[in-house]
Amino acid sequence: MYLYLKSKGTASWIIRYQLFGKRRQYKIGGYGKGHEELLDLEDAIKFRIDCRQKLNDGLDPKLDF
C-alpha cells in the first residue's frame, strides 16, 4: 500500500497485489482536499487488511467491493 501524490494537497491510497500471476493495483480512496472518499491512514490500513483477507480466499478485492 502506498500514497500516490497527484498534485499539491491531493493524494490517493493505492494497493498493489498479485492474483493468478497478474500484477494489479486498486485505488481504495483519497487523502487530502477535493476527494469524495477521504481515508486517513488508520482506515486505509483496515481496508488493506480486508483486501488481504479476500486475496487469501482467492477473491479479487477490486471486483468484490
N, C-alpha and C positions, 0 to 999 in steps of 0.2 A: 504494500500500500504506500502511496506517495501523494504528495500535494503538488499538483501541476499549476504553476503560476501563469495566468494568461496575461494580465495587464496589472497596472498599479491598483491594488485594492481588491482584486478578484482572483479566485483560485478554485480548483476542483479537486476533490478526492478521487483518486483512481486506484483500482485494484487490478493487478496483473496476476493471471493464473494460467495454468496449462491443463487442458482437458482433452482426453483422447488424442494426445500427441500434437495438439494445436495450441499455440500461444494466443491468449486473448486478453483484452482489458475491458474494464467496466467502470464507468463513471457512476459513483454512488451518491454524489451530492456536491454542493458548492460550499465555499467558505469565503466570507467577505461580503462586501456590499454588492447589491444588484443581483443576487441569486434568490430564486424562489425557494430552493431546498437547502437551507443553511444547516450544515453539520459542524459541530465542534469536534475536537479530537476524540473525546470520550465516546460520542455517538458513532463516529467513523470506525473506531476500534470495535465497538459492539457489532456494527454492521459487517465488518470484516470477519469477525468470529462466526456470525451466521452464514456468511458466504463460504467460509472454510468448511463448515459442517455440511453444507449442501454438496460441496466438491467431494468430500469424503464419502457421501452417499451416492456419488456418480451423477449428480444433477448439475446443470449449468446454471449458476446463480443469476446470470444475466437474463435468462429466459424464465426463471422461476419466480422472480419478484414482480 
